[in-house]
Amino acid sequence: MQTRPQRLFLIGPMGSGKTTVGRVLAKKLGLTFVDVDESIEARCGVEVDRIFEIEGEEGFRRRETQMLDELTLKDGQVVATGGGSVLSEKNRDLLRGRGTTVWLKTSVQQQLRRLARDKRRPLLQTPDRRARLEAMAKIRDPLYAECADIIVLSANITPQAMAHRAAKEILEALSSMQDTTAP
């Protein structure tokens, strides 16, 4: 019986903790951590906001799908996706078909607190961040739900405590899933 996931994909909106919690979670589960946005930046040699500036969101999304296609084939890792990765049907198929997908579900209020000082995210460069985040949640939350094997409520606790809680919930859910599929 497998005691840990081999491919774990973290989805959720910006500010939900995918990268911060993902790093701790990977260490806790004995897996490698990979962030899709960081992988794109490493390959391109420029930051995501610069890619958006040069190629627009559409160009960035093409790169995101290509990177996600590569990363979701590798075992032994926790992959933090970009908040908008679920917008693509192909990406949703990759996530659903290649591993265990965990939605770090968070409220717009939590996002606002966590992202208050963030100046790098292209989609947050707007005078009304709340309205932008609410509009994005309205579109994306049903897509996160469609992809999620496991939902972990993001909480206002340290990343270490959140990762501990997420690991516990993930392992319990995976054990439960295996129990229902065992002969």
N, C-alpha and C positions, 0 to 999 in steps of 0.2 A: 504494500500500500504506500502510495506517495504521501510524504508528510509535509511537503511544501510545493508551492506552485513553481512551474518551470518558466512560464511566461506570464507576467503580471503587468497589466496595463492600467495606469491611473488616468482617469478622465475627470473633468469638472471645470468650472469656470476659473478664470484668472483669480488668484488670491485664495483658492481653496486649499492650497498646501501641496500640490502635486510634486513640486520639486523639493521643497524643504522636508516634507514628511517622507517623500519617496526615497531620499538619500538615507534617512534613518531606518526606514522600513526595509530597504534592500540589505543594509548591514545586519539588521535583526534577523532577517530570513536567510542570510548567507548567499545573497544574490548580488549581481552587478547592477549598478544604477546607471540609467541612460536617460537623458532629457532630449526630446525631439528637437526643440528649439536650439539648444546648445549644440547638438549634432549638426544642424543646418548651418549655424554660425561658423562652426569649425570647418565645415566643407567649403563654405563660400568665402570665408575670411572677412566677413562683415557681420554686424549685428542685425537682428531681425528688423528693427525699426528702419535701418538703411535699405534692407531688401524691400520693405513696404514702400519706401520712398522712391526707389528706382523701378520696381516691377509691379507695384500695387499689390493689393490683397490677393488678387487672382494669381499673380506670379508666385507669391509666397506660398499659397495653398497648393500649387503644383509641386513645389519643392517639398512641402510638408508630406504630401501623399507619397512621393518617391521615397523619402526618408522613413516614413512609417512602414512602407512595404518592406524595406530592408530590415528594419529593427524588429518587426514583429515575427521574423523568421528565426531569430536567435533565442536559444534556450538559456536559462539561468539568469534572467534579468528582470528588473522592475523598470518599466518604461513610462516616463512622465510625458504625456501628450500635451499639445497646445490646447488651450480652451476651445478653439474653433475647429479642431480636427474632426469633430463629429458632424460638421456641416456637410461633408462629402459622404455620399452613399458608399463609395469604394472604401473610404477609411472605416466607416462603421462595419462593413463586411470584414475587413481585415481584423479589426478588434474583436468582433464576435467569433470569428472563425479560427483565430490563431492562439488564443490564450484566455486567461481569466481577466475580465475587465471590472475594475473597481471605480465607482463614482464617489469621489470625495464631494459630498453635497454640502453646500454652504449657502447662507443667505446673502442677499445684496448688502444688507447692513454690515455683515462681517467683511465682505469684499471691500466696502468703502473704508472700513477701519484699517484693514491690512494693506490696502493700496494707496493710502492717503498721501504718501510721499513719493510714490512711483511716478517717474517722468518718462520712462522708456517705452511703455506699451503704446503702440500706435493707436489702437482702438480706444484708448482712454484719453486721448488728446482732444477733449471736448469741454465746453464750459459746464455742462450738466452731466457729471459722471453717473449720478444715480439714475437718471433717465436712460443713459446709454446702457448701464448694467442691467436695468430692468428689462429693456427691450431685448437685449441679448439673452437674458434668462428665459424670456417668453418663447423665444425660438429654440434655444439650445436645450433647456431642461427636458423636454420630451425626447430629444435625441439621446441625451445622456441616459435617460431611463430605458430607452430602447436597447442600448448597448450593454448596460450594466448587468453583470452577474451578481455583484455584491454592491450594496450601498452602505457607505460609512458616513455618518453625519460628522461634518467638520465641526470642531468645537474650539472655544477660546481657551485652549490649554497649550502647553509648550509643544513644539514639534516632536520631542522625544515621547511625551505622554500620548500625543495623537498617534504617532507611529506604533507605539505599544498597543494602544486600543485597536488601531486598524489591523495590526498583525493578528491579534487575538480574534477579531471578527472574521478576518479572511480565512484563517486556519479553521475556525469553527464552521464557516460556510462551506469550505472545500471538503471538510470531513463529512458534513451532512450531505453534500452533493454525491460524494463517493458512496456513502451508505445507501442512497436511493438508487444508484446505478449498479451496485454489486449484485451478482447472481444469487 
